[in-house]
Amino acid sequence: MATEDEVRNPKHRGGASLEPGRVLAGRYTITGFIGAGGMGAVYAAKHVRTGRELALKVLLPEFASRDDLMLRFGAEARAAGSLNHPGIVEVVDLDVDQNLHFIVMERLEGEELQARIQRDHPLDPAWVARVGADIADAIQCAHASSPKIIHRDLKPQNVFLARKGRERDVVKILDFGIAKLVEAEALERSVTRSGEIYGTPLYMSPEQLRSSKDVDERADIYAIGVILYHALTGVTPFRGESFSDLVVAISTEEFPPLRSLRADVPAGLAAVVERAMARSKQLRWGTAAQLRDALLQFAGTGTRGVAPADSFAETQAAGTTEKIPPAAGSSRRWLVIGGVAAAAVAVAAVLGLSGGRAREAPPVVTAPQATPALVTPVKSAVPDAAPAAVAAPPAEPPRPRPEPKTRKPKAGRDELPALRPR
């Protein structure tokens, strides 16, 4: 592990640091030091002729003699350079100067997603869904390229939130240094022959931890799911005291349900993220495009929080956070049912008067009011149809029966006998 001084001053790691003013390959003037990673240091630079602000990723000299690392370093440049997507950092050039191998990239201003999570947690779920959709869209471009490119090291540190003019939080995917070009088998054998595990374990899929040969695009989908879980909850789904503990946890244990850590996240969004993190890759989203489309349902204002039809079955059990208003036909059904009920009560009241003795008028009966939570007033699709949720008119009081013709009553028979109960 490099010390803080080694990161800030790469000359302690096997080579002289690049001082401001030095020109590489006769075209790129070093203007400052940005940072260092596992394989190289990143410098701010300016093109001598055009004045464009750029970033140079320089492979550390102690690694230049290793063929496998040189292949990976070149593979990163070719992989990212072959992709034309606004969500992937642009690679401008690949060159060498006095045994210093470097990649020239567009210069970005902003911050890593990791910094945003640490500073601003809890993050807005709609914002996280939008960022996740942008990540998935960029990764879909890599997966759909020829040859297919799998990143294999997606993590919040490799998701950059850039400022572009008046735009903020423009997603840029960084560091294709361990990208796997699926169809370039000869290169893949050279790059992975040492059997090393490439990637950050916290975000790696179970199959990637087991074997690099079993890795396909669904490993990136898993990593996106873990990134979103982390962004929403503030913690990663699995932790361990050591690397081996972490591997065992990812491979065998269940992660805490997302909403058990943050209940205000819509159930549908939680189901989308958890499907991406399924231990079995067959149960994950089949493509990054499918994951993107599912996330977009939650990425804007006014989203209803309804899970897509092909999300996990757990979505159905969990329910949704909001009720969906019924269609116009549903409102009309409530009106018809109410009217029928009112008519039935009125008929029953009339029949009750047929015994011959006048009774007081029945109470006014109205149709039951439609439940506000279930009915949204809408303009009927049927011309001149009655509007929804309107009370039925009260039943008319019974008309008096006409008086029977007068006739002489028989003796002792001035009234009908009472009915005997059966």
NUGU-319732 format. One record per residue (C-alpha): residue number from 0; residue in three letters; x, y, z. Coordinates in Angstrom, 3 decimals. Layout:
! residues N
+-----+-----+----------+----------+----------+
|   n | res |        x |        y |        z |
+-----+-----+----------+----------+----------+
| NUM | ala |        X |        Y |        Z |
...
+-----+-----+----------+----------+----------+
! end
This chain:
! residues 422
+-----+-----+----------+----------+----------+
|   n | res |        x |        y |        z |
+-----+-----+----------+----------+----------+
|   0 | met |    0.000 |    0.000 |    0.000 |
|   1 | ala |    1.389 |    3.379 |   -0.977 |
|   2 | thr |    1.859 |    5.952 |    1.753 |
|   3 | glu |    0.246 |    9.376 |    1.524 |
|   4 | asp |    3.635 |   10.886 |    0.682 |
|   5 | glu |    4.146 |    8.353 |   -2.096 |
|   6 | val |    0.767 |    9.190 |   -3.591 |
|   7 | arg |    1.427 |   12.915 |   -3.511 |
|   8 | asn |    5.004 |   12.579 |   -4.757 |
|   9 | pro |    5.345 |    9.618 |   -7.150 |
|  10 | lys |    9.153 |    9.874 |   -7.383 |
|  11 | his |    9.309 |    7.765 |   -4.203 |
|  12 | arg |    7.656 |    4.939 |   -6.100 |
|  13 | gly |   10.442 |    4.211 |   -8.547 |
|  14 | gly |   10.862 |    7.248 |  -10.769 |
|  15 | ala |   11.232 |   11.006 |  -10.880 |
|  16 | ser |    8.013 |   12.987 |  -10.617 |
|  17 | leu |    7.025 |   15.174 |  -13.530 |
|  18 | glu |    7.603 |   18.769 |  -12.593 |
|  19 | pro |    5.416 |   21.562 |  -14.017 |
|  20 | gly |    6.782 |   22.819 |  -17.307 |
|  21 | arg |    8.100 |   19.499 |  -18.544 |
|  22 | val |    6.958 |   18.642 |  -22.086 |
|  23 | leu |    6.156 |   15.038 |  -23.025 |
|  24 | ala |    6.340 |   13.826 |  -26.636 |
|  25 | gly |    6.840 |   17.411 |  -27.734 |
|  26 | arg |    3.098 |   18.130 |  -27.343 |
|  27 | tyr |    1.958 |   18.026 |  -23.725 |
|  28 | thr |    3.184 |   20.486 |  -21.085 |
|  29 | ile |    2.793 |   19.318 |  -17.464 |
|  30 | thr |    0.987 |   21.934 |  -15.364 |
|  31 | gly |    0.374 |   20.076 |  -12.092 |
|  32 | phe |   -0.131 |   16.809 |  -10.200 |
|  33 | ile |   -3.672 |   15.449 |   -9.792 |
|  34 | gly |   -3.307 |   12.074 |   -8.066 |
|  35 | ala |   -2.026 |    8.509 |   -8.227 |
|  36 | gly |   -3.551 |    5.076 |   -8.505 |
|  37 | gly |   -2.350 |    1.511 |   -8.405 |
|  38 | met |   -0.554 |    1.605 |  -11.747 |
|  39 | gly |    0.143 |    5.235 |  -12.488 |
|  40 | ala |    0.044 |    8.902 |  -11.612 |
|  41 | val |   -2.269 |   11.480 |  -13.184 |
|  42 | tyr |   -1.048 |   14.939 |  -14.144 |
|  43 | ala |   -2.708 |   18.075 |  -15.411 |
|  44 | ala |   -1.343 |   19.107 |  -18.794 |
|  45 | lys |   -1.937 |   21.481 |  -21.697 |
|  46 | his |   -1.533 |   20.823 |  -25.399 |
|  47 | val |    1.357 |   22.941 |  -26.699 |
|  48 | arg |   -0.361 |   23.950 |  -29.949 |
|  49 | thr |   -4.066 |   24.052 |  -29.156 |
|  50 | gly |   -3.895 |   25.063 |  -25.481 |
|  51 | arg |   -6.493 |   22.428 |  -24.588 |
|  52 | glu |   -6.560 |   21.403 |  -20.911 |
|  53 | leu |   -5.922 |   17.661 |  -20.629 |
|  54 | ala |   -5.077 |   14.935 |  -18.119 |
|  55 | leu |   -2.130 |   12.556 |  -18.540 |
|  56 | lys |   -2.130 |    9.155 |  -16.873 |
|  57 | val |    1.507 |    8.048 |  -16.699 |
|  58 | leu |    2.396 |    4.424 |  -16.020 |
|  59 | leu |    4.829 |    4.272 |  -13.120 |
|  60 | pro |    8.339 |    3.344 |  -14.335 |
|  61 | glu |    8.665 |    0.263 |  -12.138 |
|  62 | phe |    5.773 |   -1.301 |  -14.048 |
|  63 | ala |    7.062 |   -0.527 |  -17.549 |
|  64 | ser |    9.155 |   -3.705 |  -17.622 |
|  65 | arg |    6.162 |   -5.985 |  -16.922 |
|  66 | asp |    4.645 |   -7.190 |  -20.158 |
|  67 | asp |    1.293 |   -8.048 |  -18.617 |
|  68 | leu |    0.871 |   -4.587 |  -17.118 |
|  69 | met |    1.936 |   -2.926 |  -20.336 |
|  70 | leu |   -0.711 |   -4.927 |  -22.159 |
|  71 | arg |   -3.338 |   -3.835 |  -19.647 |
|  72 | phe |   -2.224 |   -0.224 |  -19.862 |
|  73 | gly |   -2.505 |   -0.282 |  -23.657 |
|  74 | ala |   -5.804 |   -2.147 |  -23.432 |
|  75 | glu |   -7.244 |    0.661 |  -21.291 |
|  76 | ala |   -6.350 |    3.269 |  -23.893 |
|  77 | arg |   -7.750 |    1.239 |  -26.774 |
|  78 | ala |  -10.875 |    0.257 |  -24.851 |
|  79 | ala |  -11.837 |    3.756 |  -23.739 |
|  80 | gly |  -10.615 |    5.320 |  -26.981 |
|  81 | ser |  -12.845 |    3.069 |  -29.066 |
|  82 | leu |  -15.985 |    4.198 |  -27.220 |
|  83 | asn |  -17.836 |    7.308 |  -28.281 |
|  84 | his |  -20.192 |    8.079 |  -25.433 |
|  85 | pro |  -20.653 |   11.275 |  -23.389 |
|  86 | gly |  -20.654 |    9.203 |  -20.186 |
|  87 | ile |  -17.184 |    7.706 |  -20.782 |
|  88 | val |  -14.041 |    9.776 |  -20.342 |
|  89 | glu |  -12.560 |   10.646 |  -23.735 |
|  90 | val |   -9.132 |    9.189 |  -24.527 |
|  91 | val |   -7.222 |   11.491 |  -26.861 |
|  92 | asp |   -3.833 |    9.816 |  -27.302 |
|  93 | leu |   -1.451 |    7.036 |  -26.245 |
|  94 | asp |    2.279 |    7.722 |  -26.383 |
|  95 | val |    5.704 |    7.157 |  -24.802 |
|  96 | asp |    8.505 |    9.566 |  -23.877 |
|  97 | gln |   11.851 |    8.263 |  -22.559 |
|  98 | asn |   10.285 |    5.090 |  -21.205 |
|  99 | leu |    7.349 |    7.022 |  -19.737 |
| 100 | his |    4.189 |    5.467 |  -21.157 |
| 101 | phe |    1.130 |    7.665 |  -20.838 |
| 102 | ile |   -2.513 |    8.040 |  -21.834 |
| 103 | val |   -3.905 |   11.468 |  -22.715 |
| 104 | met |   -7.506 |   12.054 |  -21.610 |
| 105 | glu |  -10.003 |   14.891 |  -21.425 |
| 106 | arg |   -9.656 |   17.047 |  -18.336 |
| 107 | leu |  -12.616 |   16.896 |  -15.957 |
| 108 | glu |  -13.686 |   19.207 |  -13.182 |
| 109 | gly |  -15.957 |   18.013 |  -10.416 |
| 110 | glu |  -15.777 |   15.213 |   -7.880 |
| 111 | glu |  -16.046 |   11.451 |   -7.512 |
| 112 | leu |  -19.354 |    9.872 |   -6.513 |
| 113 | gln |  -17.541 |    8.484 |   -3.462 |
| 114 | ala |  -16.929 |   12.026 |   -2.176 |
| 115 | arg |  -20.581 |   12.955 |   -2.743 |
| 116 | ile |  -21.797 |    9.897 |   -0.805 |
| 117 | gln |  -19.517 |   10.624 |    2.138 |
| 118 | arg |  -20.374 |   14.333 |    2.287 |
| 119 | asp |  -24.086 |   14.529 |    1.444 |
| 120 | his |  -25.630 |   11.239 |    2.610 |
| 121 | pro |  -28.546 |   10.576 |    2.546 |
| 122 | leu |  -28.820 |   11.285 |   -1.172 |
| 123 | asp |  -32.118 |   11.923 |   -2.916 |
| 124 | pro |  -33.472 |    8.636 |   -4.372 |
| 125 | ala |  -34.560 |   10.299 |   -7.648 |
| 126 | trp |  -31.075 |   11.785 |   -8.073 |
| 127 | val |  -29.443 |    8.398 |   -7.351 |
| 128 | ala |  -31.757 |    6.727 |   -9.886 |
| 129 | arg |  -30.776 |    9.297 |  -12.526 |
| 130 | val |  -27.058 |    8.835 |  -11.863 |
| 131 | gly |  -27.514 |    5.061 |  -11.940 |
| 132 | ala |  -29.351 |    5.265 |  -15.273 |
| 133 | asp |  -26.496 |    7.363 |  -16.701 |
| 134 | ile |  -23.917 |    4.841 |  -15.470 |
| 135 | ala |  -25.875 |    1.966 |  -16.998 |
| 136 | asp |  -26.263 |    3.838 |  -20.289 |
| 137 | ala |  -22.497 |    4.399 |  -20.559 |
| 138 | ile |  -21.727 |    0.794 |  -19.642 |
| 139 | gln |  -24.262 |   -0.438 |  -22.218 |
| 140 | cys |  -22.205 |    1.390 |  -24.849 |
| 141 | ala |  -19.100 |   -0.566 |  -23.759 |
| 142 | his |  -20.985 |   -3.863 |  -23.699 |
| 143 | ala |  -22.417 |   -3.249 |  -27.170 |
| 144 | ser |  -19.075 |   -2.324 |  -28.739 |
| 145 | ser |  -17.113 |   -4.640 |  -31.008 |
| 146 | pro |  -15.235 |   -6.240 |  -29.447 |
| 147 | lys |  -17.402 |   -6.209 |  -26.328 |
| 148 | ile |  -15.779 |   -4.392 |  -23.397 |
| 149 | ile |  -16.481 |   -5.198 |  -19.743 |
| 150 | his |  -15.210 |   -2.687 |  -17.207 |
| 151 | arg |  -14.842 |   -5.081 |  -14.217 |
| 152 | asp |  -13.860 |   -2.356 |  -11.721 |
| 153 | leu |  -16.908 |   -0.140 |  -11.373 |
| 154 | lys |  -17.026 |    1.631 |   -8.005 |
| 155 | pro |  -17.944 |    5.109 |   -6.701 |
| 156 | gln |  -14.319 |    6.228 |   -7.134 |
| 157 | asn |  -14.573 |    5.475 |  -10.874 |
| 158 | val |  -17.823 |    7.414 |  -11.321 |
| 159 | phe |  -16.998 |   11.079 |  -11.778 |
| 160 | leu |  -19.616 |   13.841 |  -11.424 |
| 161 | ala |  -18.335 |   16.468 |  -13.809 |
| 162 | arg |  -19.190 |   20.101 |  -14.402 |
| 163 | lys |  -19.731 |   20.886 |  -18.065 |
| 164 | gly |  -20.533 |   24.540 |  -18.617 |
| 165 | arg |  -23.866 |   25.146 |  -16.912 |
| 166 | glu |  -24.481 |   21.426 |  -16.403 |
| 167 | arg |  -23.714 |   19.756 |  -13.094 |
| 168 | asp |  -23.240 |   16.119 |  -12.080 |
| 169 | val |  -22.558 |   14.885 |  -15.597 |
| 170 | val |  -21.636 |   11.211 |  -15.167 |
| 171 | lys |  -18.244 |   10.136 |  -16.540 |
| 172 | ile |  -16.938 |    6.572 |  -16.176 |
| 173 | leu |  -13.208 |    6.435 |  -15.451 |
| 174 | asp |  -10.445 |    3.844 |  -15.447 |
| 175 | phe |  -10.870 |    1.037 |  -17.944 |
| 176 | gly |   -7.436 |   -0.200 |  -16.809 |
| 177 | ile |   -8.622 |   -3.740 |  -16.099 |
| 178 | ala |  -11.286 |   -3.798 |  -18.783 |
| 179 | lys |  -11.828 |   -7.170 |  -20.378 |
| 180 | leu |  -12.106 |   -7.236 |  -24.157 |
| 181 | val |  -14.197 |  -10.362 |  -24.401 |
| 182 | glu |  -13.407 |  -11.271 |  -27.994 |
| 183 | ala |   -9.675 |  -10.557 |  -27.760 |
| 184 | glu |   -8.807 |  -13.953 |  -26.267 |
| 185 | ala |   -5.062 |  -13.755 |  -26.779 |
| 186 | leu |   -4.848 |  -10.468 |  -24.932 |
| 187 | glu |   -7.072 |  -11.800 |  -22.161 |
| 188 | arg |   -4.817 |  -14.817 |  -21.606 |
| 189 | ser |   -1.794 |  -12.537 |  -21.357 |
| 190 | val |   -3.459 |  -10.089 |  -19.009 |
| 191 | thr |   -4.878 |  -12.659 |  -16.563 |
| 192 | arg |   -2.276 |  -15.413 |  -16.696 |
| 193 | ser |   -1.025 |  -14.572 |  -13.209 |
| 194 | gly |   -4.414 |  -15.483 |  -11.746 |
| 195 | glu |   -4.758 |  -12.149 |   -9.967 |
| 196 | ile |   -8.174 |  -10.863 |   -8.950 |
| 197 | tyr |   -8.688 |   -7.556 |  -10.722 |
| 198 | gly |  -11.198 |   -5.151 |   -9.231 |
| 199 | thr |  -12.296 |   -3.677 |   -5.908 |
| 200 | pro |  -13.719 |   -6.543 |   -3.793 |
| 201 | leu |  -16.506 |   -4.493 |   -2.180 |
| 202 | tyr |  -18.184 |   -4.087 |   -5.568 |
| 203 | met |  -17.202 |   -7.355 |   -7.228 |
| 204 | ser |  -19.712 |  -10.038 |   -8.152 |
| 205 | pro |  -19.485 |  -13.531 |   -6.617 |
| 206 | glu |  -18.480 |  -15.087 |   -9.947 |
| 207 | gln |  -15.725 |  -12.516 |  -10.428 |
| 208 | leu |  -14.315 |  -13.396 |   -7.007 |
| 209 | arg |  -14.320 |  -17.078 |   -7.941 |
| 210 | ser |  -12.751 |  -16.899 |  -11.407 |
| 211 | ser |  -11.982 |  -14.298 |  -14.047 |
| 212 | lys |  -13.063 |  -16.813 |  -16.719 |
| 213 | asp |  -16.687 |  -16.640 |  -15.560 |
| 214 | val |  -17.005 |  -12.875 |  -15.955 |
| 215 | asp |  -19.413 |  -11.335 |  -18.470 |
| 216 | glu |  -21.379 |   -8.093 |  -18.688 |
| 217 | arg |  -23.559 |   -9.077 |  -15.727 |
| 218 | ala |  -20.547 |   -8.522 |  -13.444 |
| 219 | asp |  -20.763 |   -4.820 |  -14.329 |
| 220 | ile |  -24.532 |   -4.884 |  -13.686 |
| 221 | tyr |  -23.856 |   -6.322 |  -10.218 |
| 222 | ala |  -21.315 |   -3.570 |   -9.521 |
| 223 | ile |  -23.805 |   -0.860 |  -10.552 |
| 224 | gly |  -26.329 |   -2.358 |   -8.132 |
| 225 | val |  -23.819 |   -2.237 |   -5.262 |
| 226 | ile |  -22.888 |    1.364 |   -6.143 |
| 227 | leu |  -26.561 |    2.393 |   -5.987 |
| 228 | tyr |  -27.128 |    0.446 |   -2.749 |
| 229 | his |  -24.149 |    2.302 |   -1.252 |
| 230 | ala |  -25.367 |    5.657 |   -2.560 |
| 231 | leu |  -28.861 |    5.151 |   -1.103 |
| 232 | thr |  -27.927 |    3.651 |    2.278 |
| 233 | gly |  -24.460 |    5.079 |    2.930 |
| 234 | val |  -22.974 |    1.603 |    3.461 |
| 235 | thr |  -21.885 |   -1.272 |    1.241 |
| 236 | pro |  -24.032 |   -4.435 |    1.405 |
| 237 | phe |  -21.168 |   -6.682 |    2.555 |
| 238 | arg |  -18.264 |   -6.056 |    4.883 |
| 239 | gly |  -15.524 |   -8.163 |    6.404 |
| 240 | glu |  -12.559 |   -7.927 |    8.744 |
| 241 | ser |  -10.305 |   -9.327 |    6.033 |
| 242 | phe |  -10.339 |  -10.000 |    2.316 |
| 243 | ser |  -11.242 |  -13.655 |    2.888 |
| 244 | asp |  -14.115 |  -12.680 |    5.204 |
| 245 | leu |  -15.434 |  -10.338 |    2.533 |
| 246 | val |  -15.234 |  -13.024 |   -0.162 |
| 247 | val |  -17.169 |  -15.467 |    2.036 |
| 248 | ala |  -19.829 |  -12.859 |    2.818 |
| 249 | ile |  -20.382 |  -11.909 |   -0.837 |
| 250 | ser |  -20.437 |  -15.554 |   -1.930 |
| 251 | thr |  -22.709 |  -17.023 |    0.755 |
| 252 | glu |  -24.570 |  -14.405 |    2.797 |
| 253 | glu |  -27.669 |  -12.305 |    2.137 |
| 254 | phe |  -27.351 |   -8.545 |    2.178 |
| 255 | pro |  -29.724 |   -6.493 |    4.379 |
| 256 | pro |  -32.805 |   -5.454 |    2.405 |
| 257 | leu |  -32.279 |   -1.913 |    1.178 |
| 258 | arg |  -35.439 |   -0.538 |    2.756 |
| 259 | ser |  -34.511 |   -2.012 |    6.129 |
| 260 | leu |  -31.717 |    0.566 |    6.139 |
| 261 | arg |  -33.658 |    3.396 |    4.500 |
| 262 | ala |  -37.429 |    3.126 |    4.512 |
| 263 | asp |  -38.109 |    6.246 |    2.425 |
| 264 | val |  -36.658 |    4.667 |   -0.729 |
| 265 | pro |  -39.545 |    3.625 |   -3.025 |
| 266 | ala |  -40.137 |   -0.117 |   -2.894 |
| 267 | gly |  -39.933 |   -0.357 |   -6.681 |
| 268 | leu |  -36.536 |    1.356 |   -6.799 |
| 269 | ala |  -35.235 |   -0.929 |   -4.056 |
| 270 | ala |  -36.395 |   -3.952 |   -6.073 |
| 271 | val |  -34.589 |   -2.686 |   -9.195 |
| 272 | val |  -31.327 |   -2.286 |   -7.260 |
| 273 | glu |  -31.637 |   -5.620 |   -5.459 |
| 274 | arg |  -32.276 |   -7.468 |   -8.710 |
| 275 | ala |  -29.028 |   -6.046 |  -10.086 |
| 276 | met |  -27.266 |   -7.452 |   -7.004 |
| 277 | ala |  -28.643 |  -11.000 |   -7.231 |
| 278 | arg |  -26.014 |  -13.594 |   -6.311 |
| 279 | ser |  -26.906 |  -15.687 |   -9.360 |
| 280 | lys |  -26.144 |  -13.741 |  -12.513 |
| 281 | gln |  -29.067 |  -15.472 |  -14.262 |
| 282 | leu |  -31.433 |  -13.566 |  -11.935 |
| 283 | arg |  -29.963 |  -10.123 |  -12.628 |
| 284 | trp |  -30.998 |   -7.722 |  -15.340 |
| 285 | gly |  -29.980 |   -9.256 |  -18.643 |
| 286 | thr |  -28.448 |   -6.073 |  -20.034 |
| 287 | ala |  -27.338 |   -2.684 |  -18.749 |
| 288 | ala |  -29.988 |   -1.162 |  -21.035 |
| 289 | gln |  -32.728 |   -3.001 |  -19.128 |
| 290 | leu |  -31.330 |   -1.724 |  -15.843 |
| 291 | arg |  -31.158 |    1.811 |  -17.264 |
| 292 | asp |  -34.795 |    1.724 |  -18.398 |
| 293 | ala |  -35.950 |    0.407 |  -15.016 |
| 294 | leu |  -34.070 |    3.156 |  -13.158 |
| 295 | leu |  -35.443 |    5.894 |  -15.393 |
| 296 | gln |  -38.914 |    5.253 |  -13.942 |
| 297 | phe |  -37.657 |    6.734 |  -10.669 |
| 298 | ala |  -35.250 |    9.350 |  -11.999 |
| 299 | gly |  -37.507 |   12.386 |  -12.266 |
| 300 | thr |  -40.042 |   14.401 |  -10.349 |
| 301 | gly |  -43.488 |   12.910 |  -10.239 |
| 302 | thr |  -42.411 |    9.283 |  -10.576 |
| 303 | arg |  -44.924 |    7.004 |   -8.975 |
| 304 | gly |  -42.552 |    4.453 |   -7.499 |
| 305 | val |  -44.020 |    1.465 |   -9.338 |
| 306 | ala |  -41.661 |   -1.406 |  -10.062 |
| 307 | pro |  -41.328 |   -2.568 |  -13.676 |
| 308 | ala |  -43.280 |   -5.672 |  -14.588 |
| 309 | asp |  -40.198 |   -7.873 |  -14.916 |
| 310 | ser |  -38.537 |   -6.904 |  -11.636 |
| 311 | phe |  -38.114 |   -9.253 |   -8.698 |
| 312 | ala |  -41.153 |  -11.059 |   -7.352 |
| 313 | glu |  -40.369 |   -9.395 |   -4.032 |
| 314 | thr |  -41.694 |   -6.170 |   -5.539 |
| 315 | gln |  -45.190 |   -7.604 |   -5.569 |
| 316 | ala |  -44.903 |   -8.636 |   -1.936 |
| 317 | ala |  -43.450 |   -5.292 |   -0.909 |
| 318 | gly |  -46.133 |   -3.305 |   -2.710 |
| 319 | thr |  -45.726 |    0.246 |   -3.913 |
| 320 | thr |  -45.418 |    3.514 |   -2.088 |
| 321 | glu |  -48.365 |    5.179 |   -3.847 |
| 322 | lys |  -51.746 |    4.069 |   -5.138 |
| 323 | ile |  -52.362 |    4.251 |   -8.877 |
| 324 | pro |  -55.554 |    6.144 |   -9.780 |
| 325 | pro |  -58.063 |    3.982 |  -11.701 |
| 326 | ala |  -59.009 |    4.627 |  -15.295 |
| 327 | ala |  -62.111 |    6.563 |  -16.249 |
| 328 | gly |  -64.072 |    3.336 |  -16.669 |
| 329 | ser |  -63.527 |    2.539 |  -13.012 |
| 330 | ser |  -65.235 |    5.791 |  -11.950 |
| 331 | arg |  -68.228 |    5.020 |  -14.141 |
| 332 | arg |  -68.501 |    1.555 |  -12.581 |
| 333 | trp |  -68.806 |    3.146 |   -9.113 |
| 334 | leu |  -71.609 |    5.396 |  -10.416 |
| 335 | val |  -73.549 |    2.482 |  -11.935 |
| 336 | ile |  -73.171 |    0.368 |   -8.792 |
| 337 | gly |  -74.369 |    3.283 |   -6.644 |
| 338 | gly |  -77.380 |    3.911 |   -8.869 |
| 339 | val |  -78.393 |    0.244 |   -8.864 |
| 340 | ala |  -78.105 |    0.107 |   -5.092 |
| 341 | ala |  -80.316 |    3.190 |   -4.699 |
| 342 | ala |  -82.945 |    1.769 |   -7.050 |
| 343 | ala |  -83.022 |   -1.535 |   -5.204 |
| 344 | val |  -83.607 |    0.179 |   -1.865 |
| 345 | ala |  -86.396 |    2.314 |   -3.347 |
| 346 | val |  -88.176 |   -0.722 |   -4.804 |
| 347 | ala |  -87.966 |   -2.510 |   -1.484 |
| 348 | ala |  -89.544 |    0.497 |    0.225 |
| 349 | val |  -92.482 |    0.537 |   -2.234 |
| 350 | leu |  -93.113 |   -3.161 |   -1.809 |
| 351 | gly |  -93.176 |   -2.678 |    1.923 |
| 352 | leu |  -96.287 |   -0.463 |    1.553 |
| 353 | ser |  -98.359 |   -3.041 |   -0.332 |
| 354 | gly |  -99.925 |   -4.407 |    2.852 |
| 355 | gly | -102.741 |   -1.787 |    2.671 |
| 356 | arg | -101.807 |    0.294 |    5.740 |
| 357 | ala | -100.171 |    3.659 |    5.145 |
| 358 | arg |  -96.690 |    4.020 |    6.583 |
| 359 | glu |  -94.361 |    6.968 |    6.860 |
| 360 | ala |  -92.307 |    7.819 |    3.765 |
| 361 | pro |  -88.983 |    6.024 |    3.509 |
| 362 | pro |  -85.791 |    7.990 |    4.110 |
| 363 | val |  -84.057 |    9.560 |    1.132 |
| 364 | val |  -81.414 |    7.181 |   -0.208 |
| 365 | thr |  -78.361 |    8.358 |   -2.113 |
| 366 | ala |  -75.685 |    6.389 |   -3.958 |
| 367 | pro |  -72.554 |    5.740 |   -1.906 |
| 368 | gln |  -69.897 |    8.360 |   -2.520 |
| 369 | ala |  -66.801 |    7.094 |   -4.321 |
| 370 | thr |  -63.764 |    6.809 |   -2.064 |
| 371 | pro |  -61.550 |    9.875 |   -2.741 |
| 372 | ala |  -58.363 |    7.831 |   -2.647 |
| 373 | leu |  -59.619 |    5.559 |   -5.384 |
| 374 | val |  -61.319 |    7.949 |   -7.790 |
| 375 | thr |  -59.796 |   10.761 |   -9.807 |
| 376 | pro |  -62.351 |   12.992 |  -11.597 |
| 377 | val |  -61.795 |   12.591 |  -15.305 |
| 378 | lys |  -63.609 |   13.687 |  -18.420 |
| 379 | ser |  -65.671 |   10.793 |  -19.622 |
| 380 | ala |  -64.655 |    9.131 |  -22.864 |
| 381 | val |  -68.360 |    8.583 |  -23.643 |
| 382 | pro |  -70.212 |   11.708 |  -24.956 |
| 383 | asp |  -72.784 |   13.138 |  -22.535 |
| 384 | ala |  -72.009 |   10.460 |  -19.968 |
| 385 | ala |  -72.760 |   11.389 |  -16.367 |
| 386 | pro |  -69.676 |   12.561 |  -14.453 |
| 387 | ala |  -68.093 |   10.241 |  -11.945 |
| 388 | ala |  -68.771 |   10.288 |   -8.195 |
| 389 | val |  -72.166 |   12.151 |   -8.357 |
| 390 | ala |  -74.888 |   11.269 |   -5.880 |
| 391 | ala |  -77.970 |    9.532 |   -7.296 |
| 392 | pro |  -81.295 |   11.471 |   -6.961 |
| 393 | pro |  -83.401 |   10.527 |   -3.933 |
| 394 | ala |  -86.118 |    7.983 |   -4.427 |
| 395 | glu |  -89.583 |    9.492 |   -4.971 |
| 396 | pro |  -92.093 |    8.913 |   -2.143 |
| 397 | pro |  -94.738 |    6.299 |   -2.991 |
| 398 | arg |  -97.889 |    7.563 |   -4.634 |
| 399 | pro | -101.095 |    7.001 |   -2.607 |
| 400 | arg | -103.196 |    4.092 |   -3.752 |
| 401 | pro | -106.647 |    5.002 |   -5.087 |
| 402 | glu | -109.503 |    4.542 |   -2.647 |
| 403 | pro | -111.469 |    1.316 |   -3.294 |
| 404 | lys | -115.163 |    1.541 |   -4.256 |
| 405 | thr | -117.537 |    1.722 |   -1.267 |
| 406 | arg | -119.533 |   -1.349 |   -0.591 |
| 407 | lys | -121.467 |   -2.559 |    2.349 |
| 408 | pro | -119.329 |   -4.538 |    4.739 |
| 409 | lys | -120.513 |   -7.884 |    5.849 |
| 410 | ala | -121.342 |   -8.405 |    9.433 |
| 411 | gly | -118.279 |   -9.171 |   11.495 |
| 412 | arg | -116.136 |   -8.815 |    8.478 |
| 413 | asp | -115.275 |   -5.119 |    8.667 |
| 414 | glu | -111.561 |   -5.835 |    8.333 |
| 415 | leu | -109.304 |   -8.536 |    7.102 |
| 416 | pro | -108.140 |  -11.061 |    9.659 |
| 417 | ala | -104.566 |  -10.801 |   10.829 |
| 418 | leu | -102.137 |  -13.115 |    9.167 |
| 419 | arg | -101.204 |  -16.047 |   11.310 |
| 420 | pro |  -97.478 |  -16.590 |   11.552 |
| 421 | arg |  -96.287 |  -19.858 |   10.084 |
+-----+-----+----------+----------+----------+
! end
